[in-house]
Amino acid sequence: MMHGPGPLVLGVDAGGTSTRALIADLDGRVLARARGAGANPLAHGMEEALAALQDTVRRVLHNLDPQAVGFAVLGLAGDELTREGGPAEKLDAALRDAGLGCPYTVVGDALVAFAAGTPEPEGTVLIAGTGAVAVRVVKRSIAETAGGYGWLLGDEGSGFWLGREAVRLAADTLRGRGHALRLTELVAGDLLGGPSPAADRLVAERLIAAAYAGSPMRLSTLAPHVSAAALAGDRAAQAVLDRAAAHLTALLADVRAAEGPTRPVVLAGSCLTPGVLGDRTARAIAASGEAQVLFAREGSAGAAWLAALPLLEDSPSRLAALHSQLVTAGRPR
């Protein structure tokens, strides 16, 4: 496959739900993409996360010459896979076994998300996917973090939180104490395989049992039902989204206060794409006086652009053009 002058770059965005990889040349042409299972060690465990990363990298390299890749950046949540004396060595072995031969850097997934929204070196990024976290970025490094405690300790406004609230509202409605009719239909259809009566205590118990039967992360897959029900006029679902936007805006304020409104705010994650919750949150941030709110594009493209930094450090104009081509003009999330 033909590509522009210079080495290729590889970007990996490893989340709780999926892992995405992208290879591009330094002119911004995307040569390969791959998607695999989630690779967040907190959500899936160390061995499963390593296997997902290895599989995704192996598949994105499959039809290309691995020697043509000059640098790679992997965006990972937390630091479990980068600690010396164990996981870091296992990560390196997994990547080398997948065919990666070039130097690489592991960065926080927040830096990848920020780069997927702006080429600026400083600002803040608010991420709501399976989990939720706000990060202040200074000189392309993480300076301050709020949230990110995971489903057990926090993550208000995240996909997990939305899914849990959806099940709670559905159970209340089935017990005759709530009015989230459309949301209840969607949640019951997903967890029980069919529509539910307007009020039925036994169905409520079955719904609760089904929610507990799977992994806690399973609840995050119910998050889209909240948006769908809200769009259909379900006021209870709309109220949940309002609360989620308030939680996320407050999370952002925790790291934004020290910086002021002059730097960009990037919204990222599956829950903060343009749409019901993303638009609500963007409006809330703009109403607070923030200057520039941007939506992140493809996280793996942001990682690939970060991988180009050491290769194009003497050419800022080319870096800017690469961001415009690879990220801004690239395929949306």
C-alpha positions as CSV (number, residue, x, y, z in Angstrom):
1,M,0.0,0.0,0.0
2,M,1.4,3.4,-1.0
3,H,1.7,6.1,1.6
4,G,3.3,9.6,2.0
5,P,6.9,10.3,2.8
6,G,8.2,9.4,6.3
7,P,7.3,6.6,8.7
8,L,3.8,5.6,9.7
9,V,2.3,6.2,13.1
10,L,0.1,3.9,15.2
11,G,-2.5,5.2,17.6
12,V,-4.4,3.0,20.1
13,D,-7.4,4.1,22.2
14,A,-8.1,1.4,24.8
15,G,-11.4,1.9,26.7
16,G,-13.6,-0.1,28.9
17,T,-16.0,-1.1,26.1
18,S,-13.7,-1.4,23.1
19,T,-10.1,-0.9,21.9
20,R,-9.5,0.9,18.6
21,A,-6.3,1.2,16.7
22,L,-5.4,3.3,13.7
23,I,-2.3,3.5,11.4
24,A,-1.8,6.6,9.3
25,D,1.0,8.2,7.3
26,L,2.3,11.7,8.1
27,D,0.0,13.3,5.5
28,G,-3.0,12.1,7.4
29,R,-4.0,9.2,5.2
30,V,-5.5,6.3,7.2
31,L,-4.1,3.0,6.1
32,A,-5.6,0.6,8.6
33,R,-8.1,0.4,11.4
34,A,-9.0,-2.3,13.9
35,R,-11.4,-2.7,16.7
36,G,-11.2,-5.1,19.6
37,A,-12.5,-5.9,23.0
38,G,-12.2,-3.5,25.9
39,A,-8.7,-3.2,27.5
40,N,-9.3,-1.4,30.8
41,P,-7.6,-3.5,33.5
42,L,-10.0,-2.1,36.1
43,A,-13.0,-3.2,34.2
44,H,-11.7,-6.5,32.7
45,G,-8.7,-7.6,34.7
46,M,-5.0,-7.6,33.7
47,E,-4.8,-10.7,31.5
48,E,-8.0,-9.9,29.6
49,A,-6.8,-6.3,29.0
50,L,-3.4,-7.4,27.7
51,A,-5.1,-10.0,25.4
52,A,-7.4,-7.4,23.9
53,L,-4.5,-4.9,23.3
54,Q,-2.4,-7.6,21.7
55,D,-5.2,-8.8,19.5
56,T,-6.2,-5.3,18.3
57,V,-2.6,-4.3,17.5
58,R,-1.9,-7.6,15.7
59,R,-5.0,-7.1,13.5
60,V,-4.2,-3.4,12.6
61,L,-0.7,-4.5,11.5
62,H,-1.9,-7.5,9.6
63,N,-1.8,-6.1,6.0
64,L,1.1,-3.6,6.6
65,D,4.8,-3.9,7.0
66,P,5.4,-3.4,10.8
67,Q,8.8,-2.0,10.0
68,A,7.2,1.0,8.3
69,V,5.7,2.1,11.7
70,G,8.0,4.7,13.2
71,F,6.2,5.4,16.5
72,A,3.1,4.4,18.4
73,V,1.1,5.9,21.2
74,L,-1.3,3.8,23.4
75,G,-3.9,5.6,25.4
76,L,-4.9,3.6,28.5
77,A,-7.0,4.3,31.6
78,G,-5.0,4.3,34.8
79,D,-1.4,3.1,35.2
80,E,-1.8,-0.6,35.9
81,L,-0.2,-1.6,32.7
82,T,2.8,0.7,32.9
83,R,4.2,-0.1,36.3
84,E,7.7,-1.4,36.4
85,G,8.4,-4.9,37.6
86,G,5.4,-6.7,36.2
87,P,2.6,-5.3,34.0
88,A,4.9,-3.0,32.0
89,E,7.1,-6.0,31.0
90,K,4.0,-8.0,30.2
91,L,2.6,-5.2,28.1
92,D,5.8,-4.9,26.1
93,A,6.0,-8.6,25.5
94,A,2.4,-8.6,24.3
95,L,3.0,-5.7,21.9
96,R,6.2,-7.2,20.5
97,D,4.5,-10.6,20.0
98,A,1.7,-8.8,18.1
99,G,4.4,-7.5,15.7
100,L,5.1,-4.0,17.0
101,G,8.8,-3.2,16.6
102,C,8.9,0.5,16.9
103,P,9.3,2.7,20.0
104,Y,6.0,3.5,21.7
105,T,4.7,5.6,24.6
106,V,1.8,4.8,26.9
107,V,-0.2,7.8,28.0
108,G,-3.5,8.4,29.9
109,D,-6.6,7.9,27.8
110,A,-7.5,11.5,28.8
111,L,-4.5,12.9,26.8
112,V,-5.7,10.8,23.7
113,A,-9.2,12.2,24.1
114,F,-7.9,15.8,24.4
115,A,-5.8,15.4,21.3
116,A,-8.8,14.0,19.5
117,G,-10.5,17.4,20.0
118,T,-7.8,19.9,19.7
119,P,-4.0,20.3,18.8
120,E,-3.6,22.8,21.7
121,P,-1.1,21.8,24.4
122,E,-3.3,23.0,27.3
123,G,-7.0,22.9,28.3
124,T,-9.4,20.4,29.9
125,V,-11.1,17.3,28.8
126,L,-14.3,15.8,30.2
127,I,-14.8,12.2,29.4
128,A,-18.0,10.2,30.0
129,G,-18.0,6.7,28.6
130,T,-18.3,3.6,30.7
131,G,-16.8,5.9,33.5
132,A,-16.4,9.6,34.0
133,V,-13.4,11.8,34.6
134,A,-12.3,15.4,34.1
135,V,-8.6,16.2,33.4
136,R,-6.7,19.5,33.2
137,V,-3.9,19.2,30.6
138,V,-0.8,21.3,30.8
139,K,2.0,21.0,28.2
140,R,0.3,17.8,27.0
141,S,0.6,16.2,30.4
142,I,-2.0,15.5,33.0
143,A,-1.8,18.2,35.6
144,E,-5.0,17.6,37.7
145,T,-7.8,15.0,37.7
146,A,-11.3,14.9,39.2
147,G,-13.4,11.8,39.2
148,G,-12.3,8.6,37.5
149,Y,-13.0,6.5,40.6
150,G,-14.7,3.7,38.7
151,W,-18.3,2.4,39.0
152,L,-18.0,1.2,42.6
153,L,-16.8,4.6,44.0
154,G,-18.2,7.2,41.7
155,D,-18.5,7.9,37.9
156,E,-21.7,10.0,38.3
157,G,-23.0,10.9,34.8
158,S,-21.2,8.1,33.1
159,G,-22.6,5.3,31.0
160,F,-22.6,3.0,34.0
161,W,-24.4,5.6,36.1
162,L,-27.0,6.2,33.4
163,G,-27.6,2.4,33.0
164,R,-28.0,1.9,36.7
165,E,-30.4,4.8,36.9
166,A,-32.4,3.4,34.0
167,V,-32.8,0.0,35.8
168,R,-33.8,1.8,39.1
169,L,-36.4,3.9,37.3
170,A,-37.7,0.8,35.4
171,A,-38.0,-1.2,38.7
172,D,-39.8,1.7,40.4
173,T,-42.2,2.0,37.5
174,L,-43.0,-1.7,37.5
175,R,-43.7,-1.5,41.2
176,G,-46.1,1.3,40.6
177,R,-44.0,4.1,42.1
178,G,-42.6,5.6,38.9
179,H,-43.7,6.9,35.6
180,A,-40.8,6.1,33.2
181,L,-43.0,4.1,30.9
182,R,-41.0,4.4,27.7
183,L,-37.7,3.8,29.5
184,T,-39.1,0.8,31.3
185,E,-40.2,-0.7,28.0
186,L,-36.7,-0.3,26.6
187,V,-34.9,-1.6,29.6
188,A,-37.2,-4.6,30.1
189,G,-36.9,-5.4,26.4
190,D,-33.1,-5.5,26.8
191,L,-32.8,-7.3,30.1
192,L,-35.8,-9.6,29.9
193,G,-36.2,-10.0,26.1
194,G,-39.6,-8.5,25.8
195,P,-41.9,-5.6,26.7
196,S,-43.2,-5.3,30.3
197,P,-46.6,-4.6,31.8
198,A,-47.1,-1.0,33.1
199,A,-46.9,-2.3,36.7
200,D,-46.0,-5.7,37.9
201,R,-44.0,-6.5,41.1
202,L,-42.9,-9.9,39.9
203,V,-41.5,-8.5,36.6
204,A,-39.7,-5.9,38.7
205,E,-38.0,-8.6,40.7
206,R,-37.0,-10.4,37.5
207,L,-35.6,-7.2,36.1
208,I,-33.5,-6.6,39.3
209,A,-32.2,-10.2,39.2
210,A,-31.3,-9.8,35.5
211,A,-29.3,-6.6,36.3
212,Y,-27.3,-8.4,39.0
213,A,-26.8,-11.6,36.9
214,G,-24.2,-10.0,34.6
215,S,-21.1,-8.0,35.0
216,P,-21.6,-4.5,36.5
217,M,-20.2,-3.1,33.2
218,R,-23.2,-4.6,31.5
219,L,-25.3,-1.8,32.9
220,S,-23.4,0.8,30.8
221,T,-24.8,-0.8,27.6
222,L,-28.3,0.4,28.8
223,A,-27.2,4.1,28.7
224,P,-28.5,4.7,25.1
225,H,-32.0,3.7,26.3
226,V,-32.1,6.9,28.5
227,S,-31.4,9.1,25.5
228,A,-33.9,7.2,23.3
229,A,-36.6,7.5,26.0
230,A,-35.9,11.2,26.5
231,L,-36.3,11.8,22.8
232,A,-39.6,10.0,22.9
233,G,-40.8,12.4,25.6
234,D,-40.2,10.3,28.7
235,R,-39.8,13.1,31.4
236,A,-38.2,10.8,33.9
237,A,-35.5,9.9,31.4
238,Q,-35.1,13.6,30.6
239,A,-34.6,14.3,34.3
240,V,-31.9,11.7,34.5
241,L,-30.0,13.3,31.6
242,D,-30.3,16.7,33.3
243,R,-28.8,15.3,36.5
244,A,-26.1,13.6,34.5
245,A,-25.2,16.9,32.8
246,A,-25.1,18.6,36.2
247,H,-22.8,15.9,37.6
248,L,-20.4,16.2,34.6
249,T,-20.4,20.0,34.6
250,A,-19.5,20.0,38.3
251,L,-16.8,17.5,37.7
252,L,-15.3,19.7,35.0
253,A,-15.5,22.7,37.3
254,D,-13.3,20.9,39.9
255,V,-10.3,21.0,37.6
256,R,-11.3,24.0,35.5
257,A,-11.4,26.5,38.3
258,A,-7.6,26.7,38.6
259,E,-7.3,27.4,34.9
260,G,-9.9,30.0,33.8
261,P,-12.0,30.1,30.7
262,T,-9.3,30.8,28.1
263,R,-8.4,27.2,27.2
264,P,-10.5,24.8,25.2
265,V,-12.8,22.2,26.8
266,V,-13.0,18.9,24.9
267,L,-16.0,16.6,25.5
268,A,-15.2,12.9,24.9
269,G,-16.5,9.4,25.4
270,S,-19.5,7.5,24.1
271,C,-21.9,9.5,26.3
272,L,-20.6,13.0,25.3
273,T,-20.8,12.8,21.5
274,P,-23.1,15.4,19.8
275,G,-26.6,14.4,20.9
276,V,-28.9,14.4,23.8
277,L,-26.5,14.3,26.8
278,G,-23.6,15.8,24.9
279,D,-25.6,18.8,23.8
280,R,-27.0,19.3,27.3
281,T,-23.5,19.2,28.8
282,A,-22.1,21.6,26.2
283,R,-24.8,24.1,26.8
284,A,-24.3,23.9,30.6
285,I,-20.6,24.5,30.1
286,A,-21.1,27.4,27.7
287,A,-23.7,28.9,30.0
288,S,-21.0,29.0,32.8
289,G,-18.9,31.3,30.6
290,E,-16.4,28.9,29.1
291,A,-15.0,30.1,25.9
292,Q,-14.6,27.1,23.5
293,V,-16.3,23.7,23.8
294,L,-15.2,21.0,21.3
295,F,-16.3,17.5,20.7
296,A,-13.6,14.9,20.4
297,R,-13.4,12.8,17.3
298,E,-11.9,9.4,16.9
299,G,-9.7,8.6,20.0
300,S,-7.3,6.4,18.0
301,A,-6.7,9.3,15.6
302,G,-5.8,11.5,18.5
303,A,-3.3,8.9,19.6
304,A,-1.9,8.6,16.1
305,W,-1.4,12.4,16.0
306,L,0.4,12.2,19.4
307,A,2.6,9.5,17.9
308,A,3.6,12.0,15.1
309,L,4.8,14.6,17.6
310,P,8.4,13.2,18.1
311,L,8.6,12.6,14.3
312,L,7.5,16.1,13.3
313,E,8.7,18.2,16.3
314,D,10.7,20.5,14.0
315,S,7.7,21.1,11.7
316,P,4.8,22.8,13.6
317,S,3.0,23.7,10.4
318,R,3.0,20.1,9.3
319,L,1.8,18.9,12.7
320,A,-1.1,21.4,12.5
321,A,-2.0,20.2,9.0
322,L,-1.8,16.6,10.1
323,H,-4.2,17.3,12.9
324,S,-6.6,19.0,10.6
325,Q,-6.5,16.1,8.1
326,L,-6.3,13.1,10.5
327,V,-8.5,14.3,13.4
328,T,-10.6,17.4,12.5
329,A,-11.5,16.2,9.0
330,G,-11.4,12.5,9.9
331,R,-14.3,10.1,10.6
332,P,-16.4,11.2,13.6
333,R,-16.6,9.0,16.6
